[in-house]
Amino acid sequence: MPSVKRKLFFSALVILLPLFWPGAASAEGIGDSIGESFQGEVLKYDIGFWIFDRVGEGVATFRSLGHGKYAAFHEGRTLGFVGWISRHRRDVYRSTMATINNGRRLIPLRFEEDVIIGPKVRKRITLYDYAARKVTIETQKEGKIIREEVEIPFGMIYDDPMTAFYNFRFGVYGKVEPGKEFIIRTVPREESRKTIRLTVASKEEEERRRAAEVEKEGKDLLIKVHLDKELVGSLHGEVEVWFRKDVIPMTGVAKDVFFYGDIKGQLTYQGFSNSPEKFDVPSASEFKDSGLIGSR
């Protein structure tokens, strides 16, 4: 597989993984806080393309750390032949969060990313310092450590991807209903988009698209996620996700990825557990000298 095509494929694959992080019912009629609504949830999914139904899988959990703090964990990995050509790539994300607005909105405190490809590990840690109004990002790649700081403008909240999707499903950005559009602000960096745009399909489009689906159960809301075309490696930079009425993601597709066509995701399990999954992640000792690694 040519290196450029391989890179585009895995970019699209990884984009789909976070879209299946745990969801909960919208804010109406559920727990008093966003943390209570997601507490203990476990979500599992499979990824496929062409005639291959399972070239990747993922699992995610959400749990309370006590004292108003929460942790979300997500791991996605490639399988089989795709696992072999990708050197068994794994993407592990860990977000530590607090709440504001009487427990009804999550804000990120620390976001950790580990990309493991064969023996190589790329790490990134993002710390949100609201008192100093700055975000510190430290990346380790190929033995080099790059550190950057981004100012948080007064009154601005930057969400990390995991925090954003929990907030979205809880209704923090507004009620999820046909025809609505949501703009979510993330930390502005040179190589990444500053916002994530989510568009809920109109009732007419939703009904038309559902009628064309072979499996219609659980496909109540069609949401389009707009991303950089280069990031997804597609013609339009668009990912479509079908949600249930209670805003649980059921299926997703990265559309028109170069060479591969549509890359699809499918929910396989959604339940609750008091014992979160344990992740085998390489040691972060390389970061200790930087001052970013500390107690959790």
PETA-V168494 format. One record per backbone hydrogen bond with DSSP energy under -0.5 kcal/mol. NH is the residue of the N-H (numbers start at 0). CO is the residue of the C=O. E is the energy in kcal/mol with one decimal. If there is no record, write none. Layout:
[[NH,CO,E] [NH,CO,E]]
This chain:
[[5,1,-2.6] [6,2,-2.4] [7,3,-2.3] [8,4,-2.4] [9,5,-2.3] [10,6,-1.9] [11,7,-2.2] [12,8,-2.3] [13,9,-2.5] [14,10,-2.0] [15,11,-1.6] [16,12,-1.2] [17,13,-1.0] [18,14,-0.5] [18,15,-0.8] [19,16,-1.7] [20,17,-1.7] [26,169,-1.1] [29,26,-1.1] [33,102,-2.8] [34,102,-0.5] [36,32,-1.4] [37,33,-1.3] [38,34,-1.5] [39,61,-1.9] [40,37,-2.3] [41,270,-3.0] [42,59,-2.2] [43,268,-2.5] [44,57,-1.8] [45,265,-2.4] [46,55,-2.7] [47,263,-2.9] [48,51,-1.7] [49,261,-0.7] [51,48,-2.6] [52,50,-0.7] [54,46,-3.2] [55,46,-1.4] [56,76,-2.4] [57,44,-2.0] [58,74,-2.2] [59,42,-2.1] [60,72,-2.4] [61,40,-1.1] [62,70,-2.4] [64,68,-3.1] [65,68,-0.8] [68,65,-1.4] [69,96,-2.6] [70,62,-2.8] [71,94,-2.4] [72,60,-2.3] [73,92,-2.3] [74,58,-2.5] [75,90,-2.4] [76,56,-2.7] [77,88,-1.9] [78,54,-2.8] [81,78,-0.7] [82,78,-2.2] [83,79,-2.1] [84,80,-2.5] [85,81,-1.6] [86,83,-1.4] [87,82,-4.5] [89,115,-2.3] [90,75,-2.9] [91,113,-2.9] [92,73,-2.8] [93,111,-2.4] [94,71,-2.5] [95,109,-3.0] [96,69,-3.0] [97,106,-2.4] [98,67,-0.6] [99,104,-2.3] [103,99,-1.1] [103,100,-0.9] [104,99,-1.2] [106,97,-2.6] [108,95,-3.0] [109,95,-1.8] [110,125,-2.5] [111,93,-3.1] [112,123,-2.7] [113,91,-2.7] [114,121,-2.6] [115,89,-2.9] [115,113,-0.6] [116,114,-0.6] [116,119,-2.4] [117,86,-2.2] [119,116,-2.1] [121,114,-2.6] [122,120,-0.5] [122,139,-1.8] [123,112,-2.0] [124,137,-2.5] [125,110,-2.7] [126,135,-2.9] [127,108,-2.3] [128,126,-0.7] [128,133,-2.6] [129,127,-0.8] [132,128,-0.6] [133,128,-2.2] [134,149,-3.0] [135,126,-2.4] [136,147,-3.0] [137,124,-2.6] [138,145,-2.9] [139,122,-3.0] [140,138,-0.5] [140,143,-2.3] [143,140,-1.9] [145,138,-2.9] [145,143,-0.5] [147,136,-2.5] [149,134,-2.7] [151,132,-2.3] [152,150,-0.7] [155,152,-2.2] [158,156,-0.5] [158,184,-2.5] [163,159,-2.6] [164,160,-1.9] [165,161,-1.9] [166,162,-2.6] [167,163,-2.6] [168,164,-2.0] [169,165,-1.7] [170,166,-1.0] [170,167,-0.7] [171,166,-2.5] [173,170,-1.0] [176,174,-0.8] [178,199,-1.4] [179,176,-1.8] [181,197,-3.0] [183,181,-0.5] [183,195,-2.7] [185,193,-2.6] [188,191,-0.6] [191,188,-1.2] [195,183,-2.5] [196,225,-1.2] [197,181,-2.9] [197,195,-0.6] [198,223,-2.7] [199,179,-3.1] [200,198,-0.6] [200,221,-3.1] [205,201,-2.9] [206,202,-2.3] [207,203,-2.1] [208,204,-3.0] [209,205,-2.4] [210,206,-1.9] [211,207,-0.9] [212,209,-1.4] [215,213,-0.7] [218,215,-1.8] [219,217,-1.1] [219,242,-2.3] [220,242,-2.2] [222,220,-0.6] [222,240,-2.9] [223,198,-3.3] [224,222,-0.5] [224,238,-3.6] [225,196,-3.0] [225,223,-0.6] [226,224,-0.6] [226,236,-3.3] [231,227,-1.9] [232,228,-2.4] [233,228,-1.3] [234,255,-1.1] [238,224,-2.3] [239,252,-2.6] [240,222,-2.8] [241,250,-2.6] [242,220,-3.0] [243,247,-2.4] [246,243,-2.0] [248,246,-0.5] [249,241,-3.2] [250,241,-1.2] [251,264,-1.9] [252,239,-2.4] [253,262,-2.8] [254,237,-1.8] [254,252,-0.7] [256,253,-0.5] [256,260,-2.8] [257,232,-2.7] [259,256,-0.6] [259,257,-0.9] [260,256,-2.6] [262,253,-1.9] [263,47,-3.2] [263,261,-0.5] [264,251,-3.1] [265,45,-2.6] [266,249,-2.9] [267,43,-2.7] [268,43,-1.7] [270,41,-2.4] [272,39,-3.0] [275,273,-0.6] [280,278,-1.3] [286,283,-2.2] [287,284,-1.6] [289,286,-1.6] [290,286,-0.6] [290,287,-1.0] [291,286,-0.7] [292,286,-0.7] [293,291,-0.5]]
